Amino acid sequence: MTDLTPAPHIVRRGHGTPVLMIHGNGVDHRFLLPLDHIFEEGEWERIYIDLPGFGQTPRLPEPGGLPEIAEWLRAVVRAEFRLGTPEARPFAVLANSLGGALGRDLMAEFPDAILGALLLAPVVDPRPSHRDRPSFEIVEKDAAFTRTLDPEEAEDFFQMSVVQTAESWERFREAALPGIEAADHTAMHSLQRRYVLPDVPEDRGPLPQTPVTVLAGRQDQVVGFRDQYEMTMRYARGSYIMVDGAGHNVHLDQPGLAYRAIDAWKDRLEAAPGDVLKS
């Protein structure tokens, strides 16, 4: 597949240095919108993309697994940033969970085009049985409040969030729930059947020499936090931050800490590398 079928649904905000926002599995671009305010000061173009089968981007044709999504996203990136042409634009990546695996793939594929990357609770090994993960643990709960929630509406919140308060529910309701409700379940089943990449992105060759920050939740029962440390060490300018009191939804469980870490990464991003970018 070399075209952009299906066409990506993209939401753009701001102008300036481009930052490609890549969400995770089961949600859509709205999951990362709570981070937008970090980039409002300065000149930053935020490019929020819905992956195939999520939000408003139609699903891929079969087999529609992770290799096909990765190939589709590479094609989207080539077109969006004119890679391989004299008008090529370097870009930064901010990616979450499944998007983190895809972001790693982009860094391996286009190392000279990457200004930097922020990986938020990224998938390191797509195979859950190969992940080093803690057990699910709720670190803060307002029992009086959670009893008022509709168990069916809040099912994913109860299963994912390690901070279960009125404030964290509101963040989850606004950022995660719309994408969960909009997800194409056929696409999710196809993805689950082929949830694997053909190689480890960091093994492919030269990696970006630009700031890469990995933000992991200490209580992340989905992808864990130890594998993320080992992966970060593969990057010459890698930084690793483990946030206590956060599960897989790091920026929803601990927004203040996540915002400060992302703001610090943003400040470290380098100027565009060179005139000629490789594709």
N, C-alpha and C positions, 0 to 999 in steps of 0.2 A: 504494500500500500504506500503510495507516494503522494496522493492528493489529500485534500482536507475534507473528505467525506467521512462523517458528517461535519458540516461547518460548525466551528466552535462558537458557543455563546460567550461573549466577553463583555465585562463591565469595566469601563475605564474611569479613572478619577485622577485629576491633577495633570501636571505637565512637568517634564524634565527627565531626569535619569529614570529609566524604566525598571520596575520591579515586578516580576512575574509571580503572581500569587496562585499556588496550586493546593487545592483542598485534598482531604482524605476520602476514604471509602465511606459510602453511606450518607454523605452530606453533599453540599454544593458550595459555590463561592461565598455564600453568605456566612459560612462558618468562620471565615477570616476577616470579615468586615469589622469586627470589634478592634482590629489592629490598625485600621485606616488612619485614625487620628494621629498616630505616631509619625506619619509621613506628611501631615498637613503643613508643617513648618518646613520651608525649603522647597526645592524644585524636584519633585518626585512624581513620576507617572506610575500609578498603581494599575496593573493589568490583571484583573480577576477573571479566571477562566473556569467554566464548568466542564469537567471531564465528561467523556461520552457515557450517557446513561444517567447522568446526574444533572439536576437543575434543568436548564433549557437546552442542553446539548443532547441530541438523540443518541441512542446507543449505536455501537459499532455492529456491523454484520458479524455473524459467527465466523471464527470461534470467539472473538471478543474478549480475550483474556488480557492479562497484564502485558505480555509482549506486544500485542496489537495496540494497546493503549499507549505504551511507550513509543512505538513507531509513529502513531498518529500525533502524539505530542511533539516529537522531533520535527515532523513536517509542519506543524503549526508554528513552532519556534523559528524554523528556517524562514517561513513566509513573513511572520510578524516582525522579525528583526533583520530581514534581508541578508541573512548570513550567506557568505560566499559571494557577495557582491561588493562593489566599492562603497555602497551606501550602508553597509552593515553597521548595526548598533549594538554595542555591548549592553548587557543587562544583568540585573541581580535576580536572585530567586529566593522567595520565601515560601516554604512548602511544609505541609503538615501530613504526618502519618503515611498513608499510601502515596500522597504527593511527595513525601520525603524520599521514598524509593525512586520516584520519577525524577525528582530534582537531582539525585545522585547520578541517575542515568544521563541527564542533560549535562552535568558537570564533566562526565567522562567523554561524552560525545562532542561537546563544544568548549573545551577547557579555556581556549583563548578568548572566548566571548563572555565569560562569566566574571562579573565585577565582584561577586561574593554571594554567599548563600547563608540563609538562616533556616535550619531544619528543626521543626517543632515536633517533638515526639515521633521521629521518623522510623519507618519500617527499615530494619537492617536485613533481616532474613525473612522473605515472604512466608516461609513455612512456620506456622505457629509452634509446631513441636520442636523446632530448633531454636526457639527464643528462650532467653533467660529472663523469666518474668516472676514478679512477686504475686502473691495471692491478693485477691480483691480486699481492700481494707478501707472502710469509711473513716476518715479522720475528723470530720466535723458534721454533726447532724442536728437540725432543729426538728425534733420529732413532732412537736405540736404543729409546725408548719407542714411538714411532709404528709401528715395525716389528712390535710385539706386537699391534697392533689388527687386528681383522677388517676387511678393506678394504670389504666390503659394509656392515657396521654403521656404519663410520666415514666412509662416502662423503661425507655432507653436512658433517661436521666438517672433512675435508680440503679441501673446496671452499669453505668459508665462513670458517674460523678462521685468522687471521693469526698467532696464537700457538698453537702445537701442542705442548703439554706434557702431562704426566700431570694436572696440576692443571686446565688449561683443558679437557681432555677430560672430566674428571669433572664440571665445571660444565656442559658441553654435554650430556653424557649424562643429567644429572638435569633440566635446564631445557628443552632443545630437543628431544631425541630422542623423548620421549613424545608430544609434539604432532605431530611429523613423522610418527610411526607411526600416529597416530589420524586424520590429515587425510583428508577425503573428496576423492578425486581428481576425481570428477565436478564437485564444487563448485569445485575449483581450476581446472579447465579452463574452466568458465563464467566465473569471475573473470578469467582470462587473456584471454578473448575480449572482455570489456568492462572492461578495466583502465584506465578513464579517468573523470575527473570532468567534469561539464558546464561548469564554470568554475573559475577560480582563487579559492579561498576568500577570500584577502585582498583581492580586488577587489570583494567584494560590498557593503561598507559599513563602518560602525563596527566596530572590533575591540576586544577587551577591553583595559582600561587596567590590567591586573594583570600580575604577573611571569610572563614566558614565557622559559624557558630551553631552548636547543637544544644538544644534546650530539651531536657528530659524530665519527666515526672518521677519522683521517688516512689510513688505508689502506682505507677503505670502497669496495670495488669494485662494490657493488650500487647505492647511491644517491649516492655521492660525499660531498664535504664543502663544496664551494664554493657550490653552489646553496643550501645550508642557511643560509649566512651572509647571502646576499642576502634570503632569505625572513625571517630573524630581524629584519632592519632595518625590516620593515614594522610591527613591534610597538613601541609607545611604551616599554614596559618590557622589551624583549627583551634577553637575554644569550646570547652564543654562545660555546661551548667546544669546541675541537677537541682530541681526545685522540690523541696519537701512540702508535703501537704497538697500535692498535685498528682492526679492520675493521668490518663491519656489525653484528656482535654485540659492541657496545662494552662492555657490562657483564660479558660473559663473557671477553673478551680482557684487559680492564684493570679488574677489579672495584674495586680500591681507589680509583682516580681517579674512576670513575663514581659510586661510593657517596658520596664527598665532595661531588661536584657536585650530586647529587640532594638530599643533606642540606642543602646551602646554599640550594637552591631552596625546599625545604620550609620553611626558616626565614623566607623572604621572603614567603610566602603571606599575603595580607591577610585581615582579618576579613570576614565576609559583607557584601556591598554592599547596603544598603537593604532595605526590606520588600517591595517590589513588583518581581518579576522578569518580564521580558518573555519570551514564547515565540516 
